[in-house]
Amino acid sequence: MRKTIVAFVLLALSCALALAQEKMSKEERFREKFPFKYEVRFGWSGYPVFDDLSYGSRTCCDVEPWTAPDIDNFYGTRYGDSYMTGIFSGEFVVHFRRWFSLGATLGVNGMWRNVYDTVDPQMNRTERGAVVTILPTAYFNWVNLKYARFYSGVGLGVSAGCFHDKVYCLPAFQVIPVGVNVGYKVFFLAETALGTSWLGGKIGVGVRF
């Protein structure tokens, strides 16, 4: 009976040790093909949806539709269309596990529009502004290859900006359904995204170390 108990205990310890070694070797195998702890990314994102809604151009002379027209509507200041650069971003990412990474993104969207004075052409000018977004992001890596990684992500942060007489500070929220990095130490990235900061896609490059 005692020998049976000892044999059972030894068998259980052997199984536990084998499972631990298998788990450790899986992480070690990943680190062998992916020995990087950090990476820096630079990217450009598409349509800045909330920036357009908050700062986009309005109708002639920025007059509310219910306001009765007067002579200033025809001979006063007129505003051209608003333009935006899209969001240029830099990001620092830390890889904690083969399946989980955490990043911090800083993005800037530049804006401008022309202003025309129909009475005095010397008063024509260009108004400029910018929106800055800080967005911590959690990444979940679901395919890890030596030269390619597929992942999803979610970010929550804040956007603040000023354009003409409009100043806003709003929460920022982004979801990345699918993203891919292709390369090794130097890599290219492409992401699909939806949220308050940009809508559509993001492309860029990065360096790991």
Backbone as CSV, one residue per row, in Angstrom:
resi,resn,N_x,N_y,N_z,CA_x,CA_y,CA_z,C_x,C_y,C_z
1,MET,0.825,-1.203,0.000,0.000,0.000,0.000,0.863,1.258,0.000
2,ARG,1.920,1.228,0.850,2.805,2.393,0.933,3.508,2.622,-0.403
3,LYS,3.945,1.501,-1.037,4.612,1.631,-2.329,3.671,2.213,-3.387
4,THR,2.429,1.830,-3.302,1.443,2.352,-4.267,1.261,3.858,-4.100
5,ILE,1.158,4.299,-2.827,0.998,5.736,-2.558,2.219,6.515,-3.039
6,VAL,3.412,5.995,-2.746,4.650,6.661,-3.177,4.713,6.744,-4.694
7,ALA,4.338,5.652,-5.356,4.356,5.638,-6.824,3.363,6.645,-7.391
8,PHE,2.192,6.728,-6.762,1.182,7.686,-7.216,1.666,9.131,-7.059
9,VAL,2.277,9.416,-5.900,2.796,10.769,-5.652,3.893,11.121,-6.653
10,LEU,4.801,10.176,-6.906,5.877,10.417,-7.866,5.329,10.646,-9.274
11,LEU,4.291,9.889,-9.627,3.668,10.055,-10.934,3.015,11.432,-11.068
12,ALA,2.324,11.863,-9.988,1.677,13.176,-10.009,2.712,14.297,-10.124
13,LEU,3.820,14.154,-9.370,4.875,15.164,-9.447,5.515,15.192,-10.827
14,SER,5.686,14.032,-11.419,6.267,13.964,-12.759,5.367,14.649,-13.788
15,CYS,4.047,14.417,-13.669,3.100,15.057,-14.595,3.103,16.565,-14.423
16,ALA,3.115,17.032,-13.158,3.130,18.472,-12.900,4.400,19.111,-13.438
17,LEU,5.539,18.417,-13.245,6.815,18.929,-13.737,6.834,18.964,-15.260
18,ALA,6.275,17.944,-15.880,6.234,17.909,-17.342,5.378,19.038,-17.898
19,LEU,4.218,19.287,-17.257,3.358,20.384,-17.693,4.049,21.721,-17.524
20,ALA,4.750,21.911,-16.399,5.468,23.169,-16.167,6.566,23.369,-17.200
21,GLN,7.295,22.301,-17.516,8.350,22.402,-18.514,7.776,22.681,-19.895
22,GLU,6.624,22.072,-20.198,5.985,22.323,-21.486,5.549,23.779,-21.595
23,LYS,4.971,24.309,-20.526,4.541,25.700,-20.523,5.740,26.633,-20.640
24,MET,6.783,26.356,-19.905,7.975,27.189,-19.941,8.632,27.126,-21.311
25,SER,8.698,25.927,-21.884,9.346,25.783,-23.176,8.559,26.508,-24.265
26,LYS,7.233,26.582,-24.132,6.425,27.295,-25.116,6.754,28.778,-25.100
27,GLU,6.875,29.356,-23.908,7.260,30.762,-23.795,8.700,30.969,-24.257
28,GLU,9.569,30.019,-23.905,10.969,30.121,-24.312,11.116,29.997,-25.822
29,ARG,10.340,29.122,-26.423,10.393,28.980,-27.881,9.955,30.260,-28.570
30,PHE,8.953,30.918,-27.987,8.516,32.197,-28.543,9.612,33.244,-28.412
31,ARG,10.273,33.283,-27.254,11.334,34.275,-27.039,12.547,34.017,-27.925
32,GLU,12.762,32.767,-28.304,13.866,32.461,-29.201,13.648,33.071,-30.582
33,LYS,12.414,33.035,-31.068,12.142,33.609,-32.386,11.708,35.075,-32.295
34,PHE,11.400,35.547,-31.091,10.969,36.932,-30.903,11.629,37.461,-29.626
35,PRO,12.913,37.828,-29.689,13.646,38.208,-28.471,13.485,39.675,-28.074
36,PHE,12.494,40.365,-28.624,12.362,41.809,-28.406,11.398,42.100,-27.258
37,LYS,11.755,43.076,-26.453,10.909,43.490,-25.339,10.137,44.765,-25.660
38,TYR,10.708,45.630,-26.502,10.105,46.929,-26.789,10.042,47.164,-28.292
39,GLU,9.161,48.098,-28.676,9.157,48.566,-30.049,8.608,49.991,-30.116
40,VAL,9.039,50.715,-31.141,8.582,52.071,-31.408,7.914,52.077,-32.777
41,ARG,6.714,52.646,-32.844,5.950,52.666,-34.091,5.659,54.110,-34.512
42,PHE,5.635,54.318,-35.828,5.228,55.598,-36.397,4.181,55.308,-37.467
43,GLY,3.053,56.044,-37.417,1.980,55.730,-38.346,1.178,56.935,-38.782
44,TRP,0.336,56.695,-39.775,-0.611,57.699,-40.267,-1.976,57.048,-40.342
45,SER,-2.963,57.722,-39.762,-4.327,57.178,-39.692,-5.259,57.987,-40.579
46,GLY,-6.321,57.335,-40.971,-7.260,57.921,-41.915,-8.209,58.936,-41.327
47,TYR,-9.471,58.808,-41.616,-10.488,59.824,-41.361,-10.639,60.105,-39.863
48,PRO,-10.297,61.336,-39.397,-10.478,61.706,-37.981,-11.918,62.143,-37.733
49,VAL,-12.759,61.196,-37.423,-14.201,61.411,-37.449,-14.656,62.469,-36.446
50,PHE,-14.232,62.393,-35.187,-14.693,63.362,-34.197,-14.089,64.743,-34.418
51,ASP,-12.864,64.803,-34.937,-12.271,66.106,-35.244,-13.069,66.808,-36.324
52,ASP,-13.530,66.046,-37.311,-14.338,66.637,-38.377,-15.686,67.110,-37.846
53,LEU,-16.300,66.294,-36.976,-17.587,66.692,-36.409,-17.451,67.914,-35.500
54,SER,-16.327,68.016,-34.786,-16.147,69.101,-33.826,-15.656,70.391,-34.462
55,TYR,-14.789,70.272,-35.485,-14.136,71.450,-36.038,-14.403,71.657,-37.521
56,GLY,-15.207,70.806,-38.150,-15.409,70.893,-39.593,-16.082,72.182,-40.021
57,SER,-16.007,72.451,-41.343,-16.546,73.712,-41.842,-18.052,73.781,-41.720
58,ARG,-18.519,75.022,-41.689,-19.949,75.291,-41.607,-20.379,76.052,-42.848
59,THR,-21.627,76.475,-42.851,-22.153,77.175,-44.008,-21.570,78.578,-44.095
60,CYS,-21.917,79.297,-45.143,-21.372,80.621,-45.412,-21.449,81.531,-44.202
61,CYS,-20.321,82.130,-43.862,-20.215,83.106,-42.778,-20.493,82.507,-41.411
62,ASP,-20.545,81.154,-41.292,-20.837,80.497,-40.015,-22.125,81.010,-39.396
63,VAL,-23.127,81.263,-40.234,-24.418,81.757,-39.754,-25.336,80.573,-39.510
64,GLU,-26.017,80.583,-38.384,-26.969,79.522,-38.090,-28.097,79.541,-39.121
65,PRO,-28.629,78.380,-39.501,-29.643,78.345,-40.560,-30.907,79.122,-40.242
66,TRP,-31.227,79.319,-38.945,-32.448,80.037,-38.598,-32.233,81.550,-38.473
67,THR,-30.975,82.006,-38.636,-30.698,83.438,-38.520,-31.091,84.155,-39.798
68,ALA,-31.811,85.258,-39.663,-32.226,86.029,-40.826,-31.014,86.630,-41.514
69,PRO,-30.926,86.577,-42.866,-29.781,87.133,-43.571,-29.728,88.651,-43.419
70,ASP,-28.518,89.182,-43.355,-28.330,90.623,-43.364,-27.172,90.942,-44.286
71,ILE,-26.813,92.205,-44.366,-25.807,92.638,-45.338,-24.439,92.038,-45.041
72,ASP,-24.150,91.724,-43.751,-22.868,91.116,-43.410,-22.730,89.719,-44.004
73,ASN,-23.885,89.034,-44.213,-23.824,87.708,-44.801,-23.287,87.737,-46.227
74,PHE,-23.474,88.888,-46.906,-23.070,88.990,-48.297,-21.760,89.751,-48.474
75,TYR,-21.439,90.653,-47.547,-20.239,91.484,-47.705,-19.265,91.344,-46.545
76,GLY,-19.503,90.439,-45.653,-18.619,90.273,-44.505,-17.594,89.180,-44.736
77,THR,-17.240,88.488,-43.658,-16.215,87.445,-43.700,-16.818,86.125,-44.179
78,ARG,-16.089,85.467,-45.057,-16.513,84.153,-45.548,-15.429,83.129,-45.233
79,TYR,-15.858,81.907,-44.903,-14.943,80.839,-44.533,-14.905,79.774,-45.623
80,GLY,-13.694,79.370,-45.985,-13.538,78.277,-46.922,-13.688,76.930,-46.237
81,ASP,-13.513,75.860,-46.992,-13.600,74.520,-46.429,-12.461,74.258,-45.454
82,SER,-12.731,73.416,-44.477,-11.693,72.998,-43.524,-10.966,71.774,-44.065
83,TYR,-9.664,71.705,-43.815,-8.838,70.587,-44.251,-8.092,70.012,-43.058
84,MET,-7.827,68.704,-43.109,-7.127,68.027,-42.022,-6.057,67.120,-42.583
85,THR,-4.976,66.988,-41.855,-3.856,66.159,-42.307,-4.086,64.674,-42.078
86,GLY,-5.037,64.301,-41.229,-5.075,62.944,-40.712,-4.127,62.860,-39.524
87,ILE,-4.185,61.794,-38.784,-3.442,61.696,-37.524,-2.077,61.054,-37.759
88,PHE,-1.031,61.831,-37.516,0.331,61.310,-37.489,0.647,60.925,-36.045
89,SER,1.128,59.704,-35.848,1.270,59.201,-34.481,2.625,58.548,-34.256
90,GLY,3.042,58.575,-32.999,4.189,57.817,-32.513,3.748,56.991,-31.329
91,GLU,4.315,55.801,-31.191,3.852,54.885,-30.148,5.016,54.085,-29.579
92,PHE,4.988,53.897,-28.271,5.957,53.046,-27.589,5.215,51.843,-27.023
93,VAL,5.693,50.639,-27.341,5.000,49.403,-26.978,5.928,48.512,-26.158
94,VAL,5.374,47.916,-25.106,6.093,46.953,-24.270,5.413,45.592,-24.419
95,HIS,6.215,44.544,-24.709,5.689,43.183,-24.858,5.844,42.437,-23.528
96,PHE,4.721,42.182,-22.878,4.746,41.495,-21.587,4.695,39.969,-21.740
97,ARG,3.855,39.490,-22.633,3.719,38.065,-22.919,3.614,37.897,-24.429
98,ARG,3.694,36.647,-24.859,3.575,36.422,-26.297,2.193,36.828,-26.806
99,TRP,1.202,36.852,-25.911,-0.162,37.174,-26.315,-0.605,38.580,-25.915
100,PHE,0.195,39.296,-25.134,-0.252,40.591,-24.603,0.856,41.634,-24.676
101,SER,0.506,42.816,-25.207,1.407,43.972,-25.265,0.626,45.213,-24.855
102,LEU,1.351,46.210,-24.365,0.732,47.454,-23.922,1.486,48.622,-24.547
103,GLY,0.732,49.543,-25.162,1.348,50.675,-25.847,0.774,52.001,-25.397
104,ALA,1.533,53.068,-25.669,1.096,54.439,-25.396,1.291,55.244,-26.675
105,THR,0.201,55.790,-27.221,0.227,56.496,-28.497,0.026,57.986,-28.292
106,LEU,0.816,58.787,-29.034,0.646,60.230,-29.099,0.390,60.588,-30.556
107,GLY,-0.797,61.141,-30.849,-1.179,61.479,-32.220,-1.516,62.945,-32.366
108,VAL,-1.215,63.497,-33.548,-1.495,64.905,-33.845,-2.200,64.999,-35.191
109,ASN,-3.300,65.738,-35.221,-4.048,66.014,-36.446,-4.033,67.519,-36.694
110,GLY,-3.429,67.957,-37.788,-3.390,69.380,-38.128,-4.595,69.790,-38.953
111,MET,-5.036,71.055,-38.769,-6.231,71.557,-39.456,-5.976,72.976,-39.946
112,TRP,-6.638,73.353,-41.042,-6.553,74.728,-41.524,-7.736,75.040,-42.442
113,ARG,-8.018,76.315,-42.608,-9.015,76.778,-43.571,-8.716,78.231,-43.916
114,ASN,-9.107,78.648,-45.103,-8.928,80.026,-45.549,-10.132,80.868,-45.155
115,VAL,-9.862,82.122,-44.788,-10.901,83.074,-44.416,-10.805,84.263,-45.377
116,TYR,-11.935,84.644,-45.951,-11.962,85.694,-46.967,-12.804,86.876,-46.486
117,ASP,-12.292,88.078,-46.715,-13.052,89.303,-46.460,-13.442,89.886,-47.807
118,THR,-14.734,89.931,-48.097,-15.193,90.370,-49.405,-15.039,91.864,-49.617
119,VAL,-14.832,92.633,-48.544,-14.683,94.087,-48.673,-13.209,94.463,-48.750
120,ASP,-12.368,93.889,-47.876,-10.955,94.238,-47.807,-10.123,92.987,-48.070
121,PRO,-9.582,92.821,-49.305,-8.800,91.628,-49.619,-7.563,91.466,-48.744
122,GLN,-7.056,92.534,-48.154,-5.881,92.436,-47.297,-6.190,91.715,-45.987
123,MET,-7.444,91.562,-45.667,-7.839,90.870,-44.441,-7.933,89.359,-44.634
124,ASN,-7.719,88.866,-45.850,-7.759,87.424,-46.087,-6.642,86.741,-45.300
125,ARG,-6.939,85.611,-44.732,-5.967,84.930,-43.885,-6.261,83.428,-43.854
126,THR,-5.373,82.691,-43.208,-5.548,81.250,-43.013,-5.568,80.949,-41.523
127,GLU,-6.611,80.285,-41.075,-6.700,79.864,-39.678,-6.171,78.439,-39.548
128,ARG,-5.420,78.194,-38.462,-4.813,76.884,-38.254,-5.101,76.383,-36.840
129,GLY,-5.076,75.093,-36.696,-5.274,74.494,-35.383,-4.764,73.065,-35.375
130,ALA,-4.911,72.388,-34.250,-4.439,71.007,-34.123,-5.185,70.310,-32.993
131,VAL,-5.273,68.998,-33.100,-5.839,68.145,-32.056,-4.767,67.135,-31.649
132,VAL,-4.525,67.020,-30.361,-3.543,66.078,-29.821,-4.294,64.980,-29.071
133,THR,-3.955,63.732,-29.373,-4.606,62.579,-28.744,-3.575,61.726,-28.007
134,ILE,-3.851,61.417,-26.751,-3.038,60.488,-25.959,-3.877,59.241,-25.728
135,LEU,-3.363,58.086,-26.163,-4.207,56.888,-26.198,-3.426,55.647,-25.738
136,PRO,-3.476,55.295,-24.460,-2.940,53.994,-24.033,-3.764,52.862,-24.656
137,THR,-3.067,51.831,-25.149,-3.737,50.769,-25.898,-3.238,49.404,-25.456
138,ALA,-4.168,48.480,-25.238,-3.841,47.087,-24.937,-3.963,46.266,-26.213
139,TYR,-2.921,45.476,-26.529,-2.904,44.638,-27.718,-2.947,43.161,-27.317
140,PHE,-3.755,42.402,-28.056,-3.890,40.966,-27.809,-3.443,40.234,-29.080
141,ASN,-2.297,39.589,-28.993,-1.678,38.941,-30.151,-2.205,37.516,-30.286
142,TRP,-2.868,37.237,-31.392,-3.444,35.911,-31.549,-2.755,35.060,-32.601
143,VAL,-1.794,35.608,-33.345,-0.910,34.822,-34.203,0.496,35.383,-34.035
144,ASN,1.442,34.543,-33.639,2.825,34.962,-33.422,3.762,34.122,-34.285
145,LEU,4.215,34.697,-35.377,5.202,34.075,-36.233,6.486,34.906,-36.178
146,LYS,7.547,34.362,-36.734,8.819,35.075,-36.650,8.763,36.386,-37.426
147,TYR,8.116,36.385,-38.578,8.096,37.576,-39.426,6.700,38.189,-39.582
148,ALA,5.742,37.759,-38.780,4.392,38.319,-38.861,3.667,38.111,-37.541
149,ARG,2.907,39.119,-37.141,2.065,39.023,-35.943,0.689,39.597,-36.280
150,PHE,-0.339,38.880,-35.892,-1.706,39.363,-36.039,-2.257,39.642,-34.647
151,TYR,-3.010,40.712,-34.517,-3.452,41.124,-33.192,-4.746,41.935,-33.283
152,SER,-5.359,42.136,-32.135,-6.477,43.059,-31.952,-6.118,43.977,-30.787
153,GLY,-6.861,45.084,-30.653,-6.516,46.014,-29.586,-7.682,46.901,-29.194
154,VAL,-7.549,47.500,-28.019,-8.532,48.462,-27.531,-7.789,49.547,-26.767
155,GLY,-8.162,50.811,-27.015,-7.484,51.935,-26.381,-8.470,52.917,-25.786
156,LEU,-8.075,53.548,-24.694,-8.903,54.552,-24.021,-7.992,55.689,-23.569
157,GLY,-8.329,56.923,-23.998,-7.480,58.064,-23.661,-8.241,59.369,-23.738
158,VAL,-7.564,60.418,-24.225,-8.165,61.750,-24.261,-7.655,62.498,-25.485
159,SER,-8.518,63.335,-26.070,-8.159,64.214,-27.185,-8.436,65.651,-26.789
160,ALA,-7.505,66.549,-27.105,-7.674,67.980,-26.817,-7.191,68.771,-28.017
161,GLY,-7.947,69.816,-28.380,-7.558,70.591,-29.548,-8.162,71.972,-29.562
162,CYS,-7.637,72.793,-30.487,-8.100,74.165,-30.659,-8.054,74.516,-32.137
163,PHE,-9.141,75.093,-32.639,-9.205,75.539,-34.026,-10.126,76.747,-34.091
164,HIS,-9.565,77.902,-34.523,-10.306,79.158,-34.529,-10.760,79.454,-33.097
165,ASP,-12.046,79.587,-32.863,-12.524,79.894,-31.516,-13.090,78.669,-30.805
166,LYS,-12.824,77.468,-31.330,-13.367,76.247,-30.746,-12.263,75.506,-29.991
167,VAL,-12.525,75.196,-28.735,-11.583,74.447,-27.906,-12.339,73.281,-27.278
168,TYR,-11.814,72.070,-27.455,-12.467,70.892,-26.910,-11.457,69.999,-26.201
169,CYS,-11.944,69.274,-25.206,-11.181,68.205,-24.564,-12.172,67.063,-24.332
170,LEU,-11.977,65.957,-25.051,-12.959,64.888,-25.069,-12.302,63.534,-24.824
171,PRO,-13.048,62.568,-24.292,-12.508,61.202,-24.179,-12.253,60.625,-25.572
172,ALA,-11.252,59.784,-25.671,-10.924,59.110,-26.928,-11.002,57.604,-26.709
173,PHE,-11.597,56.916,-27.679,-11.782,55.474,-27.575,-11.561,54.847,-28.947
174,GLN,-10.713,53.827,-29.030,-10.426,53.161,-30.291,-10.490,51.646,-30.133
175,VAL,-11.004,50.983,-31.145,-11.008,49.525,-31.221,-10.296,49.123,-32.506
176,ILE,-9.370,48.175,-32.391,-8.641,47.643,-33.551,-9.090,46.197,-33.740
177,PRO,-10.007,45.932,-34.655,-10.448,44.550,-34.856,-9.325,43.647,-35.357
178,VAL,-8.562,44.129,-36.344,-7.476,43.330,-36.915,-6.301,44.238,-37.228
179,GLY,-5.118,43.825,-36.783,-3.883,44.500,-37.140,-2.822,43.474,-37.472
180,VAL,-1.828,43.868,-38.283,-0.765,42.954,-38.661,0.559,43.707,-38.721
181,ASN,1.607,43.080,-38.195,2.981,43.554,-38.336,3.731,42.550,-39.200
182,VAL,4.436,43.048,-40.206,5.209,42.184,-41.098,6.658,42.660,-41.086
183,GLY,7.555,41.790,-40.678,8.961,42.130,-40.586,9.551,41.542,-39.312
184,TYR,10.800,41.884,-39.062,11.464,41.353,-37.871,11.903,42.512,-36.976
185,LYS,13.149,42.930,-37.062,13.582,44.065,-36.248,12.975,45.356,-36.757
186,VAL,12.931,45.518,-38.069,12.202,46.622,-38.707,10.970,46.018,-39.363
187,PHE,9.811,46.621,-39.158,8.585,46.015,-39.658,7.621,47.076,-40.180
188,PHE,6.671,46.615,-40.973,5.574,47.440,-41.462,4.293,47.012,-40.748
189,LEU,3.378,47.958,-40.564,2.125,47.639,-39.883,0.939,48.167,-40.665
190,ALA,-0.176,47.472,-40.526,-1.451,47.891,-41.095,-2.547,47.481,-40.128
191,GLU,-3.486,48.401,-39.878,-4.557,48.145,-38.919,-5.884,48.638,-39.467
192,THR,-6.943,47.942,-39.127,-8.290,48.473,-39.272,-8.737,48.992,-37.912
193,ALA,-9.496,50.069,-37.906,-9.864,50.676,-36.623,-11.176,51.425,-36.737
194,LEU,-11.841,51.545,-35.605,-13.030,52.383,-35.491,-13.041,52.988,-34.099
195,GLY,-13.504,54.226,-34.017,-13.515,54.907,-32.729,-13.649,56.404,-32.895
196,THR,-13.359,57.123,-31.820,-13.547,58.572,-31.812,-12.415,59.316,-32.509
197,SER,-11.224,58.758,-32.555,-10.076,59.469,-33.112,-9.965,59.290,-34.618
198,TRP,-10.023,58.061,-35.105,-9.998,57.844,-36.546,-10.849,56.644,-36.905
199,LEU,-11.238,56.635,-38.164,-12.132,55.599,-38.676,-11.541,55.079,-39.975
200,GLY,-11.413,53.781,-40.087,-10.882,53.195,-41.322,-9.620,52.414,-41.062
201,GLY,-8.476,52.965,-41.492,-7.233,52.211,-41.401,-6.070,53.052,-40.914
202,LYS,-4.974,52.342,-40.648,-3.728,52.964,-40.209,-2.580,52.180,-40.830
203,ILE,-1.576,52.893,-41.325,-0.385,52.262,-41.856,0.835,52.894,-41.198
204,GLY,1.957,52.168,-41.175,3.129,52.727,-40.554,4.313,51.783,-40.567
205,VAL,5.362,52.178,-39.863,6.590,51.390,-39.734,6.982,51.380,-38.262
206,GLY,7.856,50.428,-37.917,8.302,50.340,-36.534,9.661,49.686,-36.422
207,VAL,10.258,49.826,-35.235,11.556,49.238,-34.920,11.449,48.540,-33.570
208,ARG,11.973,47.316,-33.483,11.968,46.560,-32.230,13.380,46.520,-31.639
209,PHE,13.435,46.442,-30.318,14.726,46.314,-29.651,14.542,45.660,-28.280
